[in-house]
Amino acid sequence: MKQPIDKDGVDPAKVPQRLLYTGAGMPGIGLGTFGSDRFSGAQIAEAVKGAAAVGYRHFDCAAVYGNEALIGEALREVMKAGVHREDLWITSKLWNDKHGEEDVIPACEKSLKDLQLDYLDLYLVHWPFPNFHAPGCDVTSRSPDARPYVHENYMKTWRQMENLVEMGLVRHIGASNMTIPKLRLVLRDAKIKPAVNEMELHPHFQQPEMFKYVLDNGIAPIGFCPIGSPTRPDRDKTPDDTVDIEDPVIVLIAKRLNVHPAVVCVKWAVQRGQTPIPFSVYRNEYLGNLRSTVTEPLTDREMRALAGSDRNCRLIKGQVFLWKENQTWEDLWDPNGEITPA
Ligand SMILES: NC(=O)c1ccc[n+]([C@@H]2O[C@H](COP(=O)([O-])OP(=O)(O)OC[C@H]3O[C@@H](n4cnc5c(N)ncnc54)[C@H](OP(=O)(O)O)[C@@H]3O)[C@@H](O)[C@H]2O)c1
Protein backbone atom coordinates (compact mmCIF):
# COMPACT_ATOMS: atom_id res chain seq x y z
CA MET A 1 0.00 0.00 0.00
CA LYS A 2 1.32 3.48 -0.84
CA GLN A 3 2.03 5.55 2.24
CA PRO A 4 -0.40 8.46 2.42
CA ILE A 5 0.96 12.03 2.68
CA ASP A 6 -1.14 15.18 2.70
CA LYS A 7 -0.89 17.17 -0.56
CA ASP A 8 1.04 19.99 1.13
CA GLY A 9 3.15 17.56 3.18
CA VAL A 10 6.78 16.48 2.74
CA ASP A 11 7.88 13.17 1.23
CA PRO A 12 9.63 11.36 4.13
CA ALA A 13 12.17 10.01 1.64
CA LYS A 14 13.40 13.60 1.11
CA VAL A 15 13.81 14.38 4.82
CA PRO A 16 17.50 14.18 5.87
CA GLN A 17 18.46 10.94 7.62
CA ARG A 18 21.16 10.46 10.24
CA LEU A 19 23.34 7.42 9.86
CA LEU A 20 23.89 5.72 13.22
CA TYR A 21 26.95 3.60 13.98
CA THR A 22 24.79 0.50 13.63
CA GLY A 23 24.16 1.38 9.98
CA ALA A 24 20.53 2.28 10.69
CA GLY A 25 19.06 5.53 9.40
CA MET A 26 17.19 7.79 11.81
CA PRO A 27 14.90 10.51 10.39
CA GLY A 28 16.77 13.79 10.94
CA ILE A 29 13.82 15.57 12.57
CA GLY A 30 11.23 14.25 15.03
CA LEU A 31 8.13 15.52 16.74
CA GLY A 32 8.48 16.19 20.49
CA THR A 33 5.62 14.92 22.63
CA PHE A 34 6.11 16.60 26.02
CA GLY A 35 3.00 18.70 26.72
CA SER A 36 4.74 21.00 29.26
CA ASP A 37 1.56 21.01 31.44
CA ARG A 38 -0.09 23.15 28.74
CA PHE A 39 -1.26 20.64 26.17
CA SER A 40 -3.36 17.56 26.88
CA GLY A 41 -2.43 14.02 25.91
CA ALA A 42 -5.36 14.03 23.48
CA GLN A 43 -4.03 17.16 21.74
CA ILE A 44 -0.60 15.60 21.45
CA ALA A 45 -1.98 12.30 20.12
CA GLU A 46 -3.89 14.30 17.51
CA ALA A 47 -0.64 16.08 16.60
CA VAL A 48 1.11 12.72 16.17
CA LYS A 49 -1.53 11.68 13.63
CA GLY A 50 -1.41 15.05 11.88
CA ALA A 51 2.37 15.06 11.84
CA ALA A 52 2.50 11.56 10.34
CA ALA A 53 0.06 12.72 7.67
CA VAL A 54 2.36 15.59 6.66
CA GLY A 55 5.43 13.33 6.55
CA TYR A 56 6.95 13.02 10.04
CA ARG A 57 8.24 9.54 10.78
CA HIS A 58 10.15 10.15 14.03
CA PHE A 59 8.38 10.63 17.39
CA ASP A 60 10.15 11.40 20.64
CA CYS A 61 8.13 9.86 23.49
CA ALA A 62 8.76 9.15 27.17
CA ALA A 63 6.96 7.30 29.92
CA VAL A 64 7.08 10.37 32.16
CA TYR A 65 5.17 12.49 29.63
CA GLY A 66 2.12 10.50 30.74
CA ASN A 67 0.66 10.23 27.25
CA GLU A 68 2.14 7.08 25.72
CA ALA A 69 -1.17 5.20 25.79
CA LEU A 70 -2.87 7.95 23.79
CA ILE A 71 0.07 8.16 21.41
CA GLY A 72 -0.15 4.37 21.02
CA GLU A 73 -3.73 4.75 19.81
CA ALA A 74 -2.59 7.45 17.38
CA LEU A 75 0.26 5.28 16.07
CA ARG A 76 -2.13 2.38 15.55
CA GLU A 77 -4.28 4.65 13.38
CA VAL A 78 -1.24 5.95 11.53
CA MET A 79 -0.24 2.40 10.64
CA LYS A 80 -3.80 1.47 9.76
CA ALA A 81 -3.75 4.38 7.33
CA GLY A 82 -0.81 2.74 5.54
CA VAL A 83 2.41 3.90 7.21
CA HIS A 84 4.70 0.90 7.69
CA ARG A 85 6.16 0.18 11.10
CA GLU A 86 9.66 -0.07 9.66
CA ASP A 87 9.37 3.48 8.32
CA LEU A 88 8.59 4.87 11.76
CA TRP A 89 11.22 5.79 14.33
CA ILE A 90 9.79 5.64 17.84
CA THR A 91 11.83 6.66 20.86
CA SER A 92 10.85 6.19 24.49
CA LYS A 93 12.72 6.81 27.73
CA LEU A 94 13.32 5.10 31.04
CA TRP A 95 12.22 7.37 33.89
CA ASN A 96 14.43 8.08 36.88
CA ASP A 97 12.54 5.94 39.36
CA LYS A 98 13.07 2.84 37.17
CA HIS A 99 16.87 2.58 37.20
CA GLY A 100 16.79 -0.47 39.48
CA GLU A 101 18.06 -3.62 37.74
CA GLU A 102 14.71 -5.33 38.16
CA ASP A 103 12.76 -2.29 36.95
CA VAL A 104 14.26 -1.56 33.53
CA ILE A 105 12.75 -4.38 31.48
CA PRO A 106 9.22 -4.02 32.95
CA ALA A 107 9.37 -0.23 32.40
CA CYS A 108 10.25 -0.75 28.74
CA GLU A 109 7.53 -3.42 28.39
CA LYS A 110 5.01 -0.94 29.81
CA SER A 111 6.01 1.71 27.24
CA LEU A 112 5.77 -0.89 24.46
CA LYS A 113 2.33 -1.93 25.62
CA ASP A 114 1.13 1.67 25.88
CA LEU A 115 2.58 2.56 22.49
CA GLN A 116 1.11 -0.68 21.05
CA LEU A 117 4.47 -1.68 19.57
CA ASP A 118 6.56 -4.87 19.44
CA TYR A 119 9.82 -2.97 19.56
CA LEU A 120 11.21 0.52 20.05
CA ASP A 121 13.69 2.03 17.63
CA LEU A 122 15.40 3.82 20.49
CA TYR A 123 15.22 3.60 24.26
CA LEU A 124 17.02 6.23 26.34
CA VAL A 125 18.00 6.54 29.97
CA HIS A 126 16.15 9.83 30.44
CA TRP A 127 18.48 11.28 33.09
CA PRO A 128 21.66 9.91 34.68
CA PHE A 129 20.24 10.56 38.17
CA PRO A 130 18.17 7.80 39.75
CA ASN A 131 15.75 9.76 41.83
CA PHE A 132 12.04 10.15 41.97
CA HIS A 133 10.40 13.52 41.99
CA ALA A 134 6.74 14.00 41.42
CA PRO A 135 5.84 15.19 37.91
CA GLY A 136 5.13 18.92 37.94
CA CYS A 137 7.01 19.61 41.17
CA ASP A 138 8.65 23.00 41.66
CA VAL A 139 12.36 23.50 40.89
CA THR A 140 12.98 24.28 44.55
CA SER A 141 11.63 20.90 45.67
CA ARG A 142 14.24 18.36 46.79
CA SER A 143 13.80 14.63 47.08
CA PRO A 144 15.18 13.07 50.28
CA ASP A 145 16.04 10.07 48.08
CA ALA A 146 18.05 12.13 45.59
CA ARG A 147 21.34 10.46 44.64
CA PRO A 148 24.36 11.66 42.68
CA TYR A 149 25.63 9.93 39.54
CA VAL A 150 27.31 6.71 40.60
CA HIS A 151 28.88 5.12 37.57
CA GLU A 152 28.69 1.52 38.83
CA ASN A 153 24.96 1.97 39.33
CA TYR A 154 24.43 3.60 35.96
CA MET A 155 26.19 0.64 34.36
CA LYS A 156 23.87 -1.79 36.16
CA THR A 157 20.98 0.07 34.55
CA TRP A 158 22.84 0.11 31.25
CA ARG A 159 23.35 -3.69 31.33
CA GLN A 160 19.57 -4.03 31.43
CA MET A 161 19.28 -1.58 28.54
CA GLU A 162 21.71 -3.87 26.67
CA ASN A 163 19.52 -6.84 27.58
CA LEU A 164 16.57 -5.09 25.96
CA VAL A 165 18.53 -4.99 22.69
CA GLU A 166 19.45 -8.65 23.06
CA MET A 167 15.79 -9.51 23.74
CA GLY A 168 14.78 -7.72 20.53
CA LEU A 169 12.53 -5.26 22.35
CA VAL A 170 14.70 -2.30 21.46
CA ARG A 171 16.83 -1.63 18.35
CA HIS A 172 19.09 1.08 19.78
CA ILE A 173 19.89 2.39 23.22
CA GLY A 174 21.04 5.83 24.15
CA ALA A 175 21.73 8.35 26.85
CA SER A 176 20.25 11.73 27.64
CA ASN A 177 21.31 14.72 29.72
CA MET A 178 24.86 13.40 29.99
CA THR A 179 28.20 15.17 30.25
CA ILE A 180 31.55 14.37 28.65
CA PRO A 181 33.09 12.78 31.79
CA LYS A 182 30.04 10.58 32.31
CA LEU A 183 29.85 9.52 28.67
CA ARG A 184 33.57 8.79 28.64
CA LEU A 185 33.05 6.15 31.34
CA VAL A 186 29.98 4.70 29.65
CA LEU A 187 31.87 4.38 26.36
CA ARG A 188 34.69 2.64 28.25
CA ASP A 189 32.41 0.13 29.96
CA ALA A 190 29.44 -0.46 27.65
CA LYS A 191 29.05 -3.67 25.66
CA ILE A 192 26.60 -1.85 23.41
CA LYS A 193 27.61 1.79 23.20
CA PRO A 194 25.00 4.55 23.09
CA ALA A 195 23.80 5.23 19.55
CA VAL A 196 22.58 8.70 20.45
CA ASN A 197 22.81 11.30 23.17
CA GLU A 198 19.69 13.41 23.58
CA MET A 199 20.75 16.82 24.83
CA GLU A 200 19.52 20.39 25.01
CA LEU A 201 20.53 22.15 21.80
CA HIS A 202 19.26 25.44 20.38
CA PRO A 203 20.98 28.55 18.99
CA HIS A 204 21.39 30.06 22.48
CA PHE A 205 22.73 26.76 23.87
CA GLN A 206 24.95 25.09 21.32
CA GLN A 207 27.21 23.09 23.66
CA PRO A 208 30.04 23.08 21.09
CA GLU A 209 32.42 20.93 23.13
CA MET A 210 29.84 18.27 23.99
CA PHE A 211 28.47 18.36 20.44
CA LYS A 212 31.93 17.69 19.01
CA TYR A 213 32.62 14.99 21.61
CA VAL A 214 29.54 12.95 20.73
CA LEU A 215 30.12 13.24 16.98
CA ASP A 216 33.80 12.31 17.37
CA ASN A 217 32.69 9.21 19.25
CA GLY A 218 30.14 8.04 16.71
CA ILE A 219 27.15 9.09 18.82
CA ALA A 220 24.34 10.99 17.07
CA PRO A 221 23.17 14.12 18.89
CA ILE A 222 19.40 14.55 19.23
CA GLY A 223 18.59 18.13 20.20
CA PHE A 224 15.74 18.84 22.59
CA CYS A 225 14.14 22.26 23.13
CA PRO A 226 15.34 23.17 19.61
CA ILE A 227 13.28 26.38 19.63
CA GLY A 228 14.32 27.33 23.15
CA SER A 229 11.12 25.81 24.52
CA PRO A 230 9.06 29.02 24.67
CA THR A 231 6.10 27.10 26.14
CA ARG A 232 8.06 25.27 28.85
CA PRO A 233 6.42 25.28 32.28
CA ASP A 234 6.84 28.57 34.15
CA ARG A 235 8.46 26.64 36.98
CA ASP A 236 11.36 25.90 34.58
CA LYS A 237 11.97 29.58 33.75
CA THR A 238 14.53 31.82 35.44
CA PRO A 239 15.03 35.60 34.98
CA ASP A 240 18.39 35.11 33.21
CA ASP A 241 16.99 32.84 30.51
CA THR A 242 17.35 34.25 27.00
CA VAL A 243 14.79 33.85 24.21
CA ASP A 244 16.06 32.32 20.97
CA ILE A 245 13.09 33.37 18.85
CA GLU A 246 13.70 37.04 19.74
CA ASP A 247 17.37 36.94 18.78
CA PRO A 248 18.04 39.65 16.14
CA VAL A 249 20.13 37.29 13.97
CA ILE A 250 17.34 34.70 13.96
CA VAL A 251 14.61 37.29 13.42
CA LEU A 252 16.51 38.75 10.44
CA ILE A 253 16.92 35.34 8.76
CA ALA A 254 13.25 34.58 9.47
CA LYS A 255 12.28 37.80 7.68
CA ARG A 256 14.38 36.87 4.65
CA LEU A 257 12.76 33.43 4.49
CA ASN A 258 9.31 34.71 5.43
CA VAL A 259 8.98 32.15 8.22
CA HIS A 260 8.58 32.26 11.99
CA PRO A 261 11.92 32.52 13.89
CA ALA A 262 11.11 29.06 15.34
CA VAL A 263 11.53 27.59 11.87
CA VAL A 264 15.00 29.14 11.56
CA CYS A 265 16.02 27.39 14.81
CA VAL A 266 14.90 24.03 13.40
CA LYS A 267 16.52 24.62 10.03
CA TRP A 268 19.81 25.61 11.66
CA ALA A 269 19.71 22.47 13.83
CA VAL A 270 19.35 20.10 10.90
CA GLN A 271 21.97 21.91 8.86
CA ARG A 272 24.42 21.88 11.78
CA GLY A 273 24.09 18.10 12.08
CA GLN A 274 21.87 17.41 15.07
CA THR A 275 18.39 15.88 15.00
CA PRO A 276 15.92 18.40 16.42
CA ILE A 277 12.67 17.19 17.96
CA PRO A 278 10.51 20.35 17.95
CA PHE A 279 7.17 20.19 19.70
CA SER A 280 3.94 21.68 18.44
CA VAL A 281 0.31 20.66 18.31
CA TYR A 282 -0.44 23.16 15.53
CA ARG A 283 -0.41 21.86 11.97
CA ASN A 284 1.00 25.04 10.41
CA GLU A 285 3.85 24.96 12.93
CA TYR A 286 4.87 21.31 12.71
CA LEU A 287 4.49 21.37 8.94
CA GLY A 288 6.63 24.52 8.70
CA ASN A 289 9.28 22.88 10.85
CA LEU A 290 9.35 19.78 8.65
CA ARG A 291 9.41 21.78 5.41
CA SER A 292 12.44 23.70 6.61
CA THR A 293 14.47 20.49 6.33
CA VAL A 294 13.97 20.23 2.57
CA THR A 295 14.24 23.84 1.44
CA GLU A 296 17.29 25.82 0.27
CA PRO A 297 19.97 25.73 3.00
CA LEU A 298 20.93 28.75 5.10
CA THR A 299 23.92 30.61 3.65
CA ASP A 300 27.41 30.12 5.09
CA ARG A 301 27.22 33.68 6.36
CA GLU A 302 23.95 32.95 8.16
CA MET A 303 25.38 29.77 9.64
CA ARG A 304 28.39 31.73 10.91
CA ALA A 305 26.14 34.44 12.37
CA LEU A 306 24.05 31.75 14.11
CA ALA A 307 27.18 30.08 15.49
CA GLY A 308 27.99 33.47 17.02
CA SER A 309 24.56 33.70 18.65
CA ASP A 310 25.36 31.13 21.35
CA ARG A 311 24.57 32.50 24.83
CA ASN A 312 25.47 29.32 26.75
CA CYS A 313 21.97 29.53 28.20
CA ARG A 314 20.83 26.16 29.55
CA LEU A 315 17.06 26.15 30.01
CA ILE A 316 16.48 22.68 31.48
CA LYS A 317 18.78 22.99 34.46
CA GLY A 318 17.66 19.92 36.39
CA GLN A 319 17.49 21.61 39.83
CA VAL A 320 15.27 18.85 41.25
CA PHE A 321 18.13 16.36 40.87
CA LEU A 322 20.42 18.14 43.34
CA TRP A 323 21.29 15.66 46.04
CA LYS A 324 22.75 17.74 48.88
CA GLU A 325 22.61 21.20 50.41
CA ASN A 326 24.67 24.14 49.13
CA GLN A 327 24.85 22.93 45.56
CA THR A 328 23.95 24.86 42.46
CA TRP A 329 22.39 23.37 39.38
CA GLU A 330 25.70 23.78 37.52
CA ASP A 331 27.08 20.94 39.66
CA LEU A 332 24.79 18.54 37.81
CA TRP A 333 26.63 19.29 34.58
CA ASP A 334 30.20 18.55 35.75
CA PRO A 335 31.51 22.08 35.05
CA ASN A 336 35.10 21.19 36.00
CA GLY A 337 35.41 18.45 33.42
CA GLU A 338 35.17 15.69 36.01
CA ILE A 339 32.12 14.10 37.60
CA THR A 340 31.08 16.34 40.48
CA PRO A 341 32.06 14.40 43.62
CA ALA A 342 29.24 12.89 45.65
N1 LIG B 1 15.48 14.22 26.98
C1 LIG B 1 15.02 15.19 27.74
O1 LIG B 1 15.35 15.28 28.93
C2 LIG B 1 14.08 16.21 27.16
C3 LIG B 1 13.92 17.44 27.83
C4 LIG B 1 13.06 18.39 27.27
C5 LIG B 1 12.40 18.11 26.08
N2 LIG B 1 12.55 16.89 25.45
C6 LIG B 1 11.86 16.58 24.17
O2 LIG B 1 12.09 17.66 23.27
C7 LIG B 1 10.85 18.11 22.75
C8 LIG B 1 10.93 19.57 22.33
O3 LIG B 1 11.24 20.41 23.42
P1 LIG B 1 10.18 21.46 23.99
O4 LIG B 1 8.83 20.95 23.71
O5 LIG B 1 10.53 21.74 25.40
O6 LIG B 1 10.52 22.80 23.22
P2 LIG B 1 10.63 23.35 21.73
O7 LIG B 1 10.37 22.30 20.73
O8 LIG B 1 11.92 24.10 21.70
O9 LIG B 1 9.46 24.45 21.73
C9 LIG B 1 8.12 24.08 21.54
C10 LIG B 1 7.27 25.33 21.35
O10 LIG B 1 7.77 26.11 20.27
C11 LIG B 1 6.72 26.70 19.56
N3 LIG B 1 6.82 26.35 18.13
C12 LIG B 1 7.11 25.16 17.58
N4 LIG B 1 7.14 25.24 16.24
C13 LIG B 1 6.82 26.52 15.94
C14 LIG B 1 6.67 27.22 14.72
N5 LIG B 1 6.90 26.64 13.54
N6 LIG B 1 6.30 28.53 14.79
C15 LIG B 1 6.09 29.13 15.97
N7 LIG B 1 6.24 28.53 17.16
C16 LIG B 1 6.61 27.23 17.13
C17 LIG B 1 5.42 26.18 20.12
O11 LIG B 1 4.85 27.20 20.91
P3 LIG B 1 3.30 27.61 20.73
O12 LIG B 1 2.54 26.41 21.17
O13 LIG B 1 3.16 28.81 21.61
O14 LIG B 1 3.10 27.91 19.28
C18 LIG B 1 5.84 24.98 20.94
O15 LIG B 1 5.02 24.77 22.07
C19 LIG B 1 9.86 17.79 23.88
O16 LIG B 1 8.50 17.82 23.44
C20 LIG B 1 10.34 16.42 24.30
O17 LIG B 1 9.88 15.43 23.39
C21 LIG B 1 13.40 15.96 25.97
The ligand as an SDF file (V2000), in Angstrom:
LIG
                    3D

 48 52  0  0  0  0  0  0  0  0999 V2000
   15.4790   14.2170   26.9820 N   0  0  0  0  0  0  0  0  0  0  0  0
   15.0190   15.1860   27.7380 C   0  0  0  0  0  0  0  0  0  0  0  0
   15.3510   15.2850   28.9330 O   0  0  0  0  0  0  0  0  0  0  0  0
   14.0800   16.2100   27.1640 C   0  0  0  0  0  0  0  0  0  0  0  0
   13.9200   17.4360   27.8290 C   0  0  0  0  0  0  0  0  0  0  0  0
   13.0630   18.3870   27.2690 C   0  0  0  0  0  0  0  0  0  0  0  0
   12.4010   18.1100   26.0850 C   0  0  0  0  0  0  0  0  0  0  0  0
   12.5500   16.8880   25.4540 N   0  0  0  0  0  0  0  0  0  0  0  0
   11.8620   16.5810   24.1720 C   0  0  0  0  0  0  0  0  0  0  0  0
   12.0890   17.6620   23.2740 O   0  0  0  0  0  0  0  0  0  0  0  0
   10.8510   18.1110   22.7480 C   0  0  0  0  0  0  0  0  0  0  0  0
   10.9270   19.5690   22.3350 C   0  0  0  0  0  0  0  0  0  0  0  0
   11.2370   20.4120   23.4230 O   0  0  0  0  0  0  0  0  0  0  0  0
   10.1750   21.4570   23.9920 P   0  0  0  0  0  0  0  0  0  0  0  0
    8.8270   20.9530   23.7100 O   0  0  0  0  0  0  0  0  0  0  0  0
   10.5340   21.7420   25.3980 O   0  0  0  0  0  0  0  0  0  0  0  0
   10.5220   22.8020   23.2180 O   0  0  0  0  0  0  0  0  0  0  0  0
   10.6340   23.3450   21.7340 P   0  0  0  0  0  0  0  0  0  0  0  0
   10.3710   22.3030   20.7320 O   0  0  0  0  0  0  0  0  0  0  0  0
   11.9230   24.0980   21.6950 O   0  0  0  0  0  0  0  0  0  0  0  0
    9.4600   24.4530   21.7250 O   0  0  0  0  0  0  0  0  0  0  0  0
    8.1230   24.0830   21.5390 C   0  0  0  0  0  0  0  0  0  0  0  0
    7.2670   25.3300   21.3460 C   0  0  0  0  0  0  0  0  0  0  0  0
    7.7690   26.1090   20.2660 O   0  0  0  0  0  0  0  0  0  0  0  0
    6.7160   26.7040   19.5620 C   0  0  0  0  0  0  0  0  0  0  0  0
    6.8210   26.3500   18.1270 N   0  0  0  0  0  0  0  0  0  0  0  0
    7.1130   25.1550   17.5800 C   0  0  0  0  0  0  0  0  0  0  0  0
    7.1360   25.2350   16.2410 N   0  0  0  0  0  0  0  0  0  0  0  0
    6.8210   26.5170   15.9380 C   0  0  0  0  0  0  0  0  0  0  0  0
    6.6720   27.2200   14.7210 C   0  0  0  0  0  0  0  0  0  0  0  0
    6.9020   26.6440   13.5410 N   0  0  0  0  0  0  0  0  0  0  0  0
    6.2970   28.5340   14.7890 N   0  0  0  0  0  0  0  0  0  0  0  0
    6.0930   29.1350   15.9670 C   0  0  0  0  0  0  0  0  0  0  0  0
    6.2390   28.5290   17.1560 N   0  0  0  0  0  0  0  0  0  0  0  0
    6.6060   27.2330   17.1300 C   0  0  0  0  0  0  0  0  0  0  0  0
    5.4210   26.1780   20.1160 C   0  0  0  0  0  0  0  0  0  0  0  0
    4.8510   27.1960   20.9120 O   0  0  0  0  0  0  0  0  0  0  0  0
    3.3040   27.6150   20.7260 P   0  0  0  0  0  0  0  0  0  0  0  0
    2.5370   26.4130   21.1710 O   0  0  0  0  0  0  0  0  0  0  0  0
    3.1610   28.8070   21.6110 O   0  0  0  0  0  0  0  0  0  0  0  0
    3.0960   27.9130   19.2850 O   0  0  0  0  0  0  0  0  0  0  0  0
    5.8380   24.9830   20.9430 C   0  0  0  0  0  0  0  0  0  0  0  0
    5.0240   24.7740   22.0670 O   0  0  0  0  0  0  0  0  0  0  0  0
    9.8560   17.7930   23.8760 C   0  0  0  0  0  0  0  0  0  0  0  0
    8.5030   17.8230   23.4390 O   0  0  0  0  0  0  0  0  0  0  0  0
   10.3370   16.4220   24.2970 C   0  0  0  0  0  0  0  0  0  0  0  0
    9.8820   15.4290   23.3930 O   0  0  0  0  0  0  0  0  0  0  0  0
   13.4050   15.9560   25.9710 C   0  0  0  0  0  0  0  0  0  0  0  0
  1  2  1  0
  2  3  2  0
  2  4  1  0
  4  5  1  0
  4 48  2  0
  5  6  2  0
  6  7  1  0
  7  8  2  0
  8  9  1  0
  8 48  1  0
  9 10  1  0
  9 46  1  0
 10 11  1  0
 11 12  1  0
 11 44  1  0
 12 13  1  0
 13 14  1  0
 14 15  2  0
 14 16  1  0
 14 17  1  0
 17 18  1  0
 18 19  2  0
 18 20  1  0
 18 21  1  0
 21 22  1  0
 22 23  1  0
 23 24  1  0
 23 42  1  0
 24 25  1  0
 25 26  1  0
 25 36  1  0
 26 27  1  0
 26 35  1  0
 27 28  2  0
 28 29  1  0
 29 30  1  0
 29 35  2  0
 30 31  1  0
 30 32  2  0
 32 33  1  0
 33 34  2  0
 34 35  1  0
 36 37  1  0
 36 42  1  0
 37 38  1  0
 38 39  2  0
 38 40  1  0
 38 41  1  0
 42 43  1  0
 44 45  1  0
 44 46  1  0
 46 47  1  0
M  CHG  2   8   1  16  -1
M  END
$$$$
